[in-house]
Every structure is written in structure tokens, then in C-alpha cells.
Amino acid sequence: MKKKNIILFTCLIAVGIVTSCNKFLDVQPEDKVLESELYSTKEGVRTVLNGFYLDLANSNLYGDKLTLSTVEILGQRYNLSSSSHNEFKTATYAYKEKPTITHLDDIWSKSFSTILNINAFVENLEKYKGVIDQKTEDIYKGEALAMRAFLHFDLFRLYGPRYSTADSTKQSLPYYQGSKTTINPLLPGNEFIDNVIADLNEAETLLQQDAIIALGPNIAKPEAMVDFLINNRNYRINYYAVKALKARVLLYRGDKVSALKYAKEIIAVSEKFPWTTSGNALVEKQNPDRAFTTEMLFGIMNSQLYDRYQKLFDPSNQDKQILAPIEARLSALYENNENDYRYNLNWAKPSNGSKPYKTFLKYADIVDKEKSFRYTIPLIKKSEMFLIAAESEPVAAEGVAHLNELRANRGLLPLAATANINTELQKEYQKDFFGEGQLFFFYKRRNVTSIPNGSALSGNISVNYNIPMPDSEAIYRP
């Protein structure tokens, strides 16, 4: 499918979209004529909602910093041992120095400006009642509330306290449920998570008529797709994505019983999200689906993905620019097993010899520009549900069985029933979510204070989870 049929025009901007100068609340009121025009038609309302998915794909959010680069660097994914590397300060947790301070401020500002715009959308659905039918309104509102929870939760995972410690009751972040540009109070961590779960509970109820339940993620044949992102429900926050996100949030909170319940609900319908095949992973060389989009419960489409790939991962980049791991570390991670789909497919030495080590191919472009999975970055995959289930099962052998289901679909042999769950969990998080922004949050959730040092052949580094609130926000706080 051609790019022009997939990517929404960025000039169709959602009403209420705001800009940030020094602070995300420094906004100007929008033109009321524009608002009334957008909300006067079904197409206009849909345009507003689509605009938020474009926001998620912004480089300051999931189009780069929350997936490809910044949070992955914090998780010690790459070799940034040289002080001349562009991201050396980020890898050494120099949060108050550039470029790290800029990255973190950009993430914060873009996240909260998007949240405020989402809140305006929810309010306007009520204000302009009747423009869309009730079923559609429920779906749109459910997506919006889930998106609000999604953004708040990742802000909490990045800037908030370690929840597995006594810090969970300390003041953390503000939670915004309205569009007014007031300064909300900082909430204790446990109260903040209550708000996330409340939004997800309401979203789950509103999305009970989601077409994905009856038809799966692809609800129309490709030739009938006027809007790719409407007809492919796993590119929107759908009913199953909400359940999966609840599993993620509940496990972060430490509620393994509830996390297991929701993870198993996704596992029960996992045939809707088929595992990638050995043919795709080991045989297909020109047009592989390296992101395993068939397994994707929710992901974004980033029209700038291949520009980001060239800037971050392309072998032609200088050593001070490229994000690439130490090869010995990489080989050890994948146990030097070329049968592992993730290792075989996503890592290779450049054929022209421009680099003596393997570089990251997951987001490299393919030959066939018509493939619908181009430009995709996964944000929730069903593999995570098997890992959550494995961690949450009260009987260790049943947890290992979930791990073995994942391993079988990654080209690996089964583990013994007596395998150490914690050790194997960490390995799979390290392998399965490269370039997806989940590893740093895994370490933080489990309070792993010493993690493998990506910039050394061996040994660990002490990780600093105390990411400060940006100065542009802190000056407004007592």
C-alpha cells in the first residue's frame, strides 16, 4: 500500500492542539470557528481523533524518543563509551546536561500538550453531541481515554518514583482530566495509578462494541481501505489493547492476580494476533516484517521512520552518531543462536564493510513499498502478555509454560520446568523489545539497580531512575 494512502495529512490538525514554549501550559485559545467547523461533520470529528495518533508518532514521543532512542539508551542498549558520542550524556544519566535535558523536556512537553488536546476532544464530544452516532462516539471516547491513560502511565514510568518501593506513596506527577490550562497538583504515585486504571476501566466499557472483537484487527480488505488507520484496529487503541495495557499497569503496581487475569484474556484470543512465522524471520530477506506486526495489539505508523533509522542506526553513520551495541554483548544476549528470529532478522554486519560490528535493522526499509507494515513501530505486542502471565503465575511451572510458548515462536527450544523464571524473564525482555522502549521500564519496575553496562564488554552499571521534572515545569511548583 502506498505511503500516500497510509499516512494522514498533517495539515488536518485536531482542534485544541497546542504548542509549548517553556512550558506545556503556555497555550493560546483556538479559533472557535475552526472548532465548530471541525465538529460539525463526522469527517471533522474523525480528523481530530486521527490527529492524536499523529501526535503519538511524533519524534518526541513514540516515533523516536520513547521507543528508538532516549529510553533505550537509558536501558543501556547501545555502546556509548566514547565521550564524543552525541548521546554519551544520556547513557551516563547526566539528566541536567545537554542533550539529555532537552530530550526529557521534549518528552514531557509533547506528552502533556497531547493530553490536554485529548481532554478538549472528550469535552467537545459532549458539547457537539449528535454529530456522530452513539456507537461511534463511544468508540472514539474510549480510544481517547485509553490514549490519555497510555501517555500518563508512560510519563509516570519515566519521571515517577519506583513503584515497588515506599516511594509509591510520594508525590509524583499531575494527572490531567480537563482541558483548562491550570496547574494540577502532584499526586502520590498510588493515587496517580488509580487515575490511570479508572480511565482504562471506562475505556474498556466504551469499547465493548469495537469491531476488532468480531472481525479481528483487519476489519476491511486492503482494496476497500479508505482510511488504513480506521480499518486496521491494531493501529488504534482498541478493546484488546486496553486490556493488555491494564495488564501492564497492574503488573507495574504489583497486582499480579489482576495482571494475570487480563494477560490471560488476551492469550485466550491470541489467534487474532498470529505469531510471526519462521519464513518471515529466517527466509524472507527483501521484505521481512521485522517488527512482527501480526502480533501487534497496538502500534503507530510513523511517516518519518526511515529518516529516523538513517539518523540513528544506518551503518553509514559515524561511530559518534550510530546507536549500536558491542557485538560481544549482543551475541551473548542472544546466546549466539542464529535460530532466534529476533537475532537472525534484526542484526547483520554491513555488506560493504562500513562497520566491523552488527547494526540494528529492525526499522530499515524494505524493497516492496506496497507492504502495509511499513512505517510501523509496535507499542504493545502479544508476546508481552505471555511474559506478564509467566511472571504472575503462582505456580512456577505454569509460568515456564508461558515462556516456552513465546520461545517456540521465536525459534528456540523449551526451557526445563525448573528454569529460573526471573532470569529467563529478563532475557526475554532484553531480546523481544529492542527498539520498542520497554526494557528500561522493566528494570525500573523490578527495582534492578545494577544493569548490564552497554558501553563495556562486561560488568554492570548503576542505573539512576530519579529523572527530574523538567525545569520548565518545576519553576511552577512550590
LINZIPE-V434295 format. One record per helix or strand of 2 or more residues. SS is the DSSP state (helix for helix, strand for strand). FROM is the first residue (numbers start at 1). TO is the last residue. If there is no record, write none. Layout:
# LINZIPE-V434295
SS,FROM,TO + SS,FROM,TO
This chain:
# LINZIPE-V434295
helix,3,6 + helix,32,38 + helix,42,56 + helix,70,74 + helix,88,91 + helix,100,127 + helix,134,159 + helix,166,169 + helix,189,209 + helix,212,215 + helix,222,224 + helix,228,231 + helix,233,235 + helix,239,253 + helix,256,268 + helix,270,272 + helix,278,283 + helix,293,295 + strand,296,301 + helix,305,312 + helix,327,333 + helix,341,346 + strand,347,349 + strand,358,360 + strand,376,381 + helix,382,392 + helix,396,408 + helix,421,432 + helix,439,445 + strand,450,452 + strand,460,462 + helix,471,474
